[in-house]
């Protein structure tokens, strides 16, 4: 019988989650069943559990924002997929050993792809890809400035920017991350103490970044804004510091910066199907070729989801905590 990690209340300490049996059902017309293989724990999952995410499911709910599995069954009328094919589910509720979803939301992958890496493809790499394509007309050699560069999105930005010919100015909190992110491909990596209003041009070889990415908020977001060339977009995708943006009038009047936000869920709801398919096909190819890689710290079975959540909440992790959904 399939298992799922279910959430019963928001904001409880420890989290009100329990792994329990669920019914196995047949797919309706236009649906597929995935035998889920792996799923990571993301900050968005922790925010859902805390009750602080942008959209919350009715409870009780199976949780999880991404993962990877193989197609177990096809509903009537599904012709573009096959049983046994590896696929990404564009769906909520992925911390389960069996998932039913519309066939259009099952993105096929190469059969020999690394399942663990594929399970982490849907959120962070896709966010990074859209950030690099949707807000500025970047050309090879252009610079991007970002904080939280050691985050999942930050690491994907570094790898994808390098592949596309862009250069990155990366900001982190901990000095021990500097060499690691330089080895990953970050062109310049500095700590939060560096004043980018004064130093950005020198750090970027006489140029200024044309895109700013903010995952932190507060003074860190302002530091990124102060680094940007006039007219550049400053895009917020997270709020790790839980502090609002405080924007000096001069950045609007004299620099004409454009302050924007991005949420991957809204993109998936509004983007044309061809754009979604193309994005994930490209990312799967880059993963398959070794251009994209996400570090892993620990893999735990679904039955140990509460322990996995505890591990995911720890600071200074070296990689993602992953759930093995068939162990």
Residue pairs with C-beta under 8 A, 6 or more apart in sequence:
1 21
1 22
1 23
1 24
2 21
2 22
2 23
2 24
2 96
2 97
2 98
3 19
3 20
3 21
3 22
3 96
3 97
3 302
3 303
4 19
4 20
4 22
4 62
4 93
4 95
4 96
4 97
5 17
5 18
5 19
5 62
5 63
5 64
5 95
5 96
5 302
5 305
5 323
6 17
6 18
6 19
6 20
6 60
6 61
6 62
6 63
7 15
7 16
7 17
7 48
7 49
7 57
7 59
7 60
7 61
7 62
7 63
8 16
8 17
8 18
8 59
8 60
9 16
9 59
10 16
10 48
10 49
10 50
10 51
10 56
10 59
11 49
11 50
11 51
14 306
14 309
14 310
15 49
15 306
15 309
17 49
17 63
17 305
17 306
17 309
19 302
19 303
19 305
19 306
22 62
22 96
22 98
24 98
25 100
26 33
26 73
26 75
27 33
27 73
27 74
27 75
27 78
27 100
28 75
28 76
29 75
29 76
29 77
30 75
30 76
30 77
30 78
30 102
30 103
30 104
31 75
31 78
31 100
31 101
31 102
31 103
32 71
32 72
32 73
32 74
32 75
32 78
32 81
32 87
32 100
32 101
32 102
32 103
32 106
33 71
33 72
33 73
33 74
33 98
33 99
33 100
34 69
34 70
34 71
34 72
34 87
34 89
34 98
34 99
34 100
34 101
34 106
35 69
35 70
35 71
35 72
35 97
35 98
35 326
36 67
36 68
36 69
36 89
36 94
36 96
36 97
36 98
36 99
36 325
36 326
37 67
37 68
37 69
37 70
37 115
37 119
37 324
37 325
37 326
38 67
38 68
38 115
38 116
38 118
38 119
38 299
38 322
38 323
38 324
38 325
39 64
39 66
39 67
39 68
39 94
39 95
39 119
39 322
39 323
39 325
40 66
40 67
40 119
40 120
40 320
40 321
40 322
40 323
41 308
41 309
41 312
41 320
41 321
41 322
41 323
42 65
42 66
42 123
42 124
42 152
43 238
44 53
44 65
44 123
45 63
45 64
45 65
45 312
46 309
46 312
46 313
47 53
48 56
48 57
48 63
48 65
49 63
49 309
54 263
54 265
55 265
57 63
57 92
57 93
61 92
61 93
62 93
62 94
62 95
62 96
63 92
63 93
63 95
64 92
64 93
64 94
64 95
64 96
64 323
65 92
65 94
65 122
65 123
66 88
66 89
66 94
66 119
66 120
66 121
66 122
66 123
67 88
67 89
67 94
67 95
67 99
67 119
67 122
67 323
67 325
68 86
68 87
68 88
68 89
68 109
68 115
68 118
68 119
68 121
69 86
69 87
69 89
69 99
69 325
70 84
70 85
70 86
70 87
71 81
71 82
71 83
71 84
71 85
71 87
71 106
72 83
72 98
73 83
74 81
74 82
74 83
74 103
75 103
78 103
80 103
80 108
81 87
81 103
81 106
81 108
84 111
85 108
85 109
85 111
86 108
86 109
86 110
86 111
86 113
86 115
86 118
87 106
87 107
87 108
87 109
88 106
88 107
88 109
88 118
88 121
88 122
88 280
88 284
89 99
89 101
89 105
89 106
89 107
89 122
90 101
90 105
90 106
90 107
90 122
90 268
90 276
91 99
91 101
91 105
93 99
95 302
95 305
95 323
95 325
96 302
96 325
97 302
97 325
97 326
104 273
107 276
107 277
107 280
107 281
107 284
109 118
109 284
110 284
110 288
112 288
113 284
113 287
113 288
114 287
116 296
116 299
116 322
117 287
117 292
117 293
117 294
118 284
118 287
119 322
120 152
120 294
120 320
120 322
121 280
121 283
121 284
121 287
121 292
122 280
123 152
123 264
124 151
124 152
124 153
124 155
124 156
124 294
125 156
125 160
125 283
125 286
125 287
125 292
125 294
126 264
126 279
126 280
126 283
127 153
127 156
127 237
127 262
127 264
128 153
128 156
128 157
128 160
129 156
129 160
129 279
129 282
129 283
130 262
130 264
130 267
130 279
131 153
131 157
131 211
131 213
131 235
131 237
131 262
132 138
132 144
132 157
132 160
132 161
132 164
132 166
132 211
134 262
135 211
135 233
135 235
135 260
135 262
136 142
136 210
136 211
136 232
136 233
138 144
138 164
138 166
138 210
138 211
139 165
140 164
140 165
140 166
141 165
141 166
141 167
142 166
142 167
142 207
142 209
142 210
142 211
143 166
143 167
143 168
143 169
143 187
143 204
143 207
143 208
143 209
143 210
144 157
144 161
144 166
144 167
144 168
144 169
144 209
144 210
144 211
144 212
144 213
145 168
145 169
145 170
145 171
145 196
145 200
145 209
145 211
145 212
145 213
145 224
145 227
145 228
146 154
146 157
146 168
146 169
146 170
146 171
146 212
146 213
146 214
146 215
146 224
147 154
147 171
147 172
147 192
147 213
147 214
147 215
147 216
147 220
147 221
147 223
147 224
148 154
148 171
148 172
148 215
148 216
148 220
148 238
148 240
149 155
149 157
149 158
149 168
149 170
149 171
149 172
149 177
149 181
149 186
149 189
150 172
150 174
150 177
150 180
150 181
151 215
151 238
151 240
152 294
152 320
153 213
153 215
153 237
153 238
154 170
154 213
154 215
155 181
155 184
155 294
155 295
156 292
156 294
157 168
157 213
158 168
158 170
158 181
158 184
158 185
158 186
159 184
159 185
159 291
159 292
159 293
160 286
160 291
160 292
161 167
161 168
161 185
162 168
162 185
163 286
163 291
167 187
167 188
167 204
168 185
168 186
168 187
168 188
169 187
169 188
169 190
169 196
169 200
169 203
169 204
169 209
169 227
170 181
170 186
170 187
170 188
170 189
170 190
171 189
171 190
171 191
171 192
171 194
171 196
171 220
171 223
171 224
172 178
172 181
172 189
172 190
172 191
172 192
173 191
173 192
174 191
174 316
175 191
177 189
178 189
178 190
178 191
181 189
182 189
188 203
188 204
190 199
190 203
192 220
192 223
194 203
194 223
195 223
195 226
196 203
196 223
196 224
196 226
196 227
197 223
197 226
197 227
200 208
200 209
200 226
200 227
200 228
201 207
201 208
207 229
208 227
208 228
208 229
208 232
209 227
209 228
209 229
209 232
210 228
210 229
210 232
211 228
211 232
211 233
211 235
212 224
212 225
212 227
212 228
212 232
212 233
212 234
212 235
212 257
213 224
213 235
213 237
214 220
214 221
214 224
214 225
214 234
214 235
214 236
214 237
214 238
214 245
215 236
215 237
215 238
215 239
215 240
216 238
216 239
216 240
216 241
217 236
217 238
217 239
217 240
217 241
217 242
217 243
217 244
217 245
218 241
218 243
218 244
218 245
218 246
219 243
220 241
221 234
221 236
221 245
222 245
222 246
222 247
222 248
224 234
225 234
225 247
225 251
225 257
225 259
226 251
228 234
228 255
228 257
230 254
230 255
230 256
230 257
231 255
231 256
231 257
231 258
232 255
232 257
232 258
233 257
233 258
233 259
233 260
234 257
234 258
234 259
234 260
235 260
235 261
235 262
236 245
236 259
236 260
236 261
236 262
237 261
237 262
237 263
245 259
247 257
247 259
251 257
268 276
283 292
286 292
287 293
294 319
294 320
295 318
295 319
295 320
296 319
296 320
296 322
297 311
297 317
297 318
297 319
297 320
297 321
298 308
298 311
298 319
298 321
298 322
299 321
299 322
299 323
299 324
300 307
300 308
300 311
300 321
300 322
300 323
300 324
301 323
301 324
301 327
302 323
302 324
302 325
302 326
302 327
303 327
305 323
308 321
308 323
311 317
311 321
312 321
